[in-house]
C-alpha cells in the first residue's frame, strides 16, 4: 500500500517570531531610538584613553602643576591680600586649572563621541525622551527587575568587579618591593612611584573593560535583533501596508488597463489603415502629409484586443490590410504613439499608397 506524504510548513499557521527583521522594521525602530548599543563601551574607552593621555601628557601636567603651586605661593607671600587680589588670584587659578585639565577633557569628549558613533552612527531621536506612563507600571517594573536581562547585568557587574580586583591585586603584588621602599625615598620619588602604579593600573583596567565591553556589545546586538524578529504573518502584513493589498493593486491595474484600452480604441477611427496578421495582431496606422514627419502607430494589440481594433475599424470604414511580417514587426518594434522607424518606412509607405489608391486620394 503506497503512502503519500505532503510537507507542510507549520510556521505559516503559528505566530512564532523566527524571521529576521526587515529593513523597514529596523528603520522604524531606529527612528524610535531603538538601536543595538552597549552603555559600557564608551565608558571603557574613556577610562583607557584618559590614562593613556596621563602617560602622554604627564610631563606637561606635572610642570604646569608645579608652576601653578609656586605661582600661588609667591602671589600670596608677596602680595597684600585684599578683595581685588583674591579675586585676581582665583581667576588665575581657574585659567591654570582649565589649561591643566584641557588634554583630559578633550580626550574624554572625543572618545565619548567616537565610542557612540562607532556603535550607532549619527542618530537624533526625541522619542526615547518622551514620557511613557507604562514605565510607571509596578508590574512591568517588577518584570524588568527579575528578567533575564537583569540577571545578565548582575553577572556582568560581578565579572567586572572580580576582574578589576584581580588586576589590582596582581599589579600591587608585583610592585610590593617598590611600595615597601617608598619610606626611604624623597617626596619626588614617592610621587613618581605612586603615579606610575596608578597609570599602569588605569591602563590595565581600561584594556580589560574594553574587552568586556566588546562582548557586551555583541550580546546587546543579539538581544536587539532577537527583539525585532518577526513572524511570517508579520512580514506579510508589513508588505501589504508598504506595497498595498495585492488584490486591490490587481483591481487598480485592471482598471488602468481598461481605461488605456478605451482611450486607444477612441483613437482607432483616426487611423488610415489597420494592418493585421490576420487574426492574432492588429496595428492601426495614421499619417497626415505635411503635418507628420512619419506614420504613427495609434493602436496595437493581439488576440482579443486585435479583434476589437478590427471591429472598430470596420464600423468606421477604415481599410484593413493583411501583412503578416509587417504586422509582427510593427508590434514588436513600435510602441503606441511612436513614429515608424526608418527600416519600416518602405513597407508602410507601400501599404499607405495602396490605401490611398483605394480611396482615390493622391499621396
Buried (B, 14 or more C-beta within 10 A) or exposed (E): EEEEEEEEEEEEEEEEBEBEBBEEBBEBBBEEBBBBBBEBBBBBBBBBBBBBBBBEBBEEBBEBEEEBEEBBEEBEEEEEEEEEEEEEBEEBBEEBEEEBEEBBEEBBEEBBEEBBEEBEEEBEEEEEEEEEEEEEEEEEEEEEEEEEEEEBEEEBEEEBEEBBEEBEEEBEEEBEEBBEEEEEEEEEEBEBBEBBBEBBBBBBBBBBBBEBBBEBBEBBBEBBEEEBBBBBBBBEEBBBEEEEEEEEEEEEEEEEEEEEBEEBBEBBBBBBBBBBBBEBBBBBBBBEEEEEEBBBBBBBBBEEBBBBBBEBBEEEEBBBBEBEEBBBBBBEEBEBEEBBEEEBEEBBBEBBEEBBEEEEEEE
